[in-house]
């Protein structure tokens, strides 16, 4: 990926030809109408992969975030529709089968902590962009914890929970299933020396890619 002053460019390496090929670039203002065509302030956040498409949140303060997608079949960037009536915040996209996409979105609430919203989209248009996100559920989260998304895989969300304690904070991981809302504690993802003040654990670097580029199970 190359974040240039006026456009976004992706490069794909072919293991057959042993050469790099540039994906058709897209201007910042075309991908996010809130952003100017030339800007030094840009950010791609919360990388996700589903059904041959990469998703990011595109923006940086003071611009409003917007969902964008890189369709690997068409080799092209597109702006995607955000969930209606909701600001785009921390999110993770999952494959629900039969082309259906699901989205976890972690929304901040300064009074009651955080809310985890679950959206779904039944079909795709415009080069892989979800045509309409429907709010399925809202799950209030305990204000006793700080929540971080590591990403999603197999219809499940992997989250890091940090207890808001004045002493040494307790940190652990859990999986949340989109369809059933079952929660499962995960052991071994976080090293015993991990601290909430340092970057997320190594597995987070491999989440949001196709299975061929992810860590082996």
C-alpha positions as CSV (number, residue, x, y, z in Angstrom):
1,X,0.0,0.0,0.0
2,X,1.2,3.5,-0.8
3,X,-0.5,6.5,0.8
4,X,0.3,9.4,-1.5
5,X,-0.7,13.1,-1.0
6,X,-3.5,12.9,-3.6
7,X,-4.3,9.2,-3.9
8,X,-4.2,5.7,-2.5
9,X,-2.3,2.9,-4.4
10,X,-2.0,-0.8,-3.8
11,X,0.6,-3.1,-5.3
12,X,0.1,-6.8,-5.8
13,X,3.0,-9.2,-6.2
14,X,2.6,-12.2,-8.6
15,X,4.5,-15.4,-7.5
16,X,4.3,-16.5,-11.1
17,X,5.8,-13.5,-12.9
18,X,7.8,-12.4,-9.9
19,X,6.7,-8.8,-10.5
20,X,4.6,-6.1,-8.8
21,X,1.5,-4.7,-10.4
22,X,-0.2,-1.5,-9.3
23,X,-4.0,-1.5,-8.6
24,X,-5.9,1.4,-10.2
25,X,-5.3,4.3,-7.8
26,X,-8.2,6.2,-6.2
27,X,-8.2,9.8,-5.0
28,X,-8.9,10.5,-1.3
29,X,-11.9,12.7,-2.1
30,X,-13.4,9.9,-4.3
31,X,-13.0,7.4,-1.5
32,X,-14.2,9.7,1.3
33,X,-16.2,12.8,0.3
34,X,-15.4,14.4,3.6
35,X,-11.7,14.5,2.8
36,X,-10.0,17.0,0.5
37,X,-8.4,15.8,-2.7
38,X,-4.9,16.7,-1.4
39,X,-4.1,16.0,2.3
40,X,-1.2,15.1,4.5
41,X,-3.6,13.7,7.1
42,X,-4.9,10.3,6.1
43,X,-5.3,7.0,7.8
44,X,-6.4,3.4,7.0
45,X,-7.6,1.7,10.1
46,X,-9.2,-1.6,11.1
47,X,-8.2,-3.8,8.1
48,X,-10.6,-6.6,7.4
49,X,-11.0,-9.3,4.7
50,X,-14.2,-11.0,3.5
51,X,-15.2,-12.6,0.2
52,X,-12.2,-11.4,-1.8
53,X,-12.4,-7.8,-0.5
54,X,-10.3,-5.8,2.0
55,X,-12.1,-3.2,4.1
56,X,-10.7,-0.2,6.0
57,X,-11.9,2.8,7.8
58,X,-10.5,5.8,6.0
59,X,-10.0,9.1,7.8
60,X,-8.2,11.0,10.5
61,X,-9.3,13.8,12.7
62,X,-10.9,16.2,11.8
63,X,-12.4,14.3,8.9
64,X,-15.3,11.9,9.3
65,X,-14.5,8.2,8.8
66,X,-15.8,6.3,5.8
67,X,-15.7,2.6,4.9
68,X,-13.7,1.8,1.8
69,X,-13.1,-1.6,0.0
70,X,-10.4,-3.0,-2.3
71,X,-12.0,-5.6,-4.6
72,X,-9.3,-8.1,-5.4
73,X,-11.3,-9.5,-8.4
74,X,-11.7,-6.1,-10.1
75,X,-8.4,-4.8,-8.6
76,X,-10.1,-1.5,-7.7
77,X,-10.9,0.7,-4.7
78,X,-14.5,1.7,-3.9
79,X,-16.2,3.7,-1.2
80,X,-18.6,1.5,0.7
81,X,-21.8,2.4,2.6
82,X,-21.5,2.8,6.3
83,X,-24.2,1.4,8.6
84,X,-27.1,3.9,8.3
85,X,-27.7,6.4,11.2
86,X,-24.5,5.2,12.9
87,X,-21.0,6.8,13.0
88,X,-18.3,4.4,11.8
89,X,-16.2,3.4,14.7
90,X,-14.0,0.4,15.5
91,X,-15.3,-2.5,13.4
92,X,-14.6,-6.0,12.2
93,X,-16.3,-7.7,9.2
94,X,-17.0,-11.5,9.1
95,X,-18.2,-13.9,6.5
96,X,-21.6,-15.3,7.4
97,X,-22.0,-17.7,4.4
98,X,-23.9,-17.4,1.1
99,X,-22.4,-14.1,0.4
100,X,-23.8,-12.5,3.6
101,X,-21.5,-10.1,5.5
102,X,-21.6,-9.3,9.2
103,X,-20.1,-6.4,11.0
104,X,-19.1,-6.0,14.6
105,X,-18.9,-2.3,15.6
106,X,-17.6,-1.2,19.0
107,X,-19.2,2.2,19.8
108,X,-18.0,4.4,22.7
109,X,-20.4,5.6,25.3
110,X,-18.8,7.8,27.9
111,X,-21.7,7.3,30.4
112,X,-22.4,3.6,30.1
113,X,-19.1,2.3,28.8
114,X,-19.2,0.6,25.3
115,X,-21.8,-0.9,23.1
116,X,-21.1,-3.7,20.7
117,X,-23.4,-3.4,17.6
118,X,-24.0,-6.3,15.2
119,X,-24.9,-5.4,11.6
120,X,-25.6,-7.7,8.6
121,X,-25.8,-7.2,4.8
122,X,-27.5,-9.7,2.6
123,X,-26.1,-8.8,-0.7
124,X,-23.3,-6.9,-2.4
125,X,-23.2,-4.2,-5.1
126,X,-20.7,-1.7,-6.4
127,X,-17.7,-3.9,-6.5
128,X,-18.1,-5.8,-3.3
129,X,-19.5,-3.0,-1.1
130,X,-22.4,-4.0,1.2
131,X,-25.5,-2.4,-0.3
132,X,-27.3,-2.0,3.1
133,X,-26.3,-2.7,6.6
134,X,-29.1,-3.7,9.0
135,X,-28.7,-3.5,12.8
136,X,-29.2,-7.0,14.2
137,X,-28.4,-6.6,17.9
138,X,-26.9,-4.2,20.4
139,X,-24.9,-5.7,23.3
140,X,-24.1,-3.4,26.3
141,X,-20.6,-4.0,27.6
142,X,-19.5,-3.7,31.2
143,X,-17.8,-0.4,32.0
144,X,-15.4,-2.3,34.3
145,X,-13.3,-3.2,31.2
146,X,-11.6,-1.6,28.3
147,X,-12.2,-3.3,25.0
148,X,-10.0,-3.7,21.9
149,X,-10.7,-5.6,18.7
150,X,-8.1,-7.9,17.4
151,X,-10.2,-8.9,14.3
152,X,-12.6,-11.5,13.1
153,X,-12.5,-15.0,11.6
154,X,-15.0,-17.8,11.0
155,X,-17.9,-15.5,12.0
156,X,-16.4,-14.8,15.4
157,X,-14.9,-11.6,16.9
158,X,-11.6,-11.8,18.9
159,X,-11.4,-9.1,21.6
160,X,-8.9,-8.1,24.3
161,X,-10.5,-7.2,27.6
162,X,-8.5,-5.1,30.1
163,X,-9.9,-4.7,33.6
164,X,-10.1,-1.1,34.7
165,X,-8.3,-1.7,38.0
166,X,-5.9,0.7,39.8
167,X,-3.5,-2.2,40.5
168,X,-1.9,-4.4,37.8
169,X,-4.7,-4.6,35.1
170,X,-6.0,-8.1,34.2
171,X,-5.9,-8.8,30.4
172,X,-7.5,-11.7,28.6
173,X,-9.0,-12.6,25.2
174,X,-12.4,-13.9,24.2
175,X,-14.3,-15.0,21.1
176,X,-17.8,-13.8,20.4
177,X,-19.9,-15.7,17.8
178,X,-22.0,-13.4,15.5
179,X,-24.9,-15.8,15.1
180,X,-25.2,-17.3,18.5
181,X,-23.6,-14.6,20.7
182,X,-21.7,-17.4,22.5
183,X,-18.6,-16.2,24.3
184,X,-15.5,-18.3,24.7
185,X,-12.3,-17.5,26.6
186,X,-9.1,-17.9,24.6
187,X,-5.9,-18.9,26.2
188,X,-2.3,-18.5,24.8
189,X,-3.0,-15.5,22.6
190,X,-1.5,-13.0,25.0
191,X,2.0,-13.6,26.4
192,X,2.3,-13.3,30.1
193,X,4.5,-10.2,29.7
194,X,2.0,-8.4,27.6
195,X,1.0,-4.9,28.8
196,X,-2.0,-2.8,27.7
197,X,0.5,0.1,27.2
198,X,2.3,-1.7,24.4
199,X,1.1,-2.6,20.9
200,X,-1.4,-5.4,20.5
201,X,-0.1,-9.0,20.6
202,X,1.5,-10.5,17.6
203,X,-1.5,-12.5,16.3
204,X,-3.3,-9.1,15.6
205,X,-0.8,-8.5,12.8
206,X,-2.1,-11.6,11.0
207,X,-5.8,-10.9,11.4
208,X,-7.7,-9.3,8.6
209,X,-5.9,-11.2,5.8
210,X,-7.1,-14.1,3.6
211,X,-6.6,-17.5,5.1
212,X,-3.5,-18.1,3.0
213,X,-1.8,-15.2,4.7
214,X,-3.1,-15.8,8.2
215,X,-1.4,-17.7,11.0
216,X,-1.8,-21.5,10.8
217,X,-4.5,-22.9,13.2
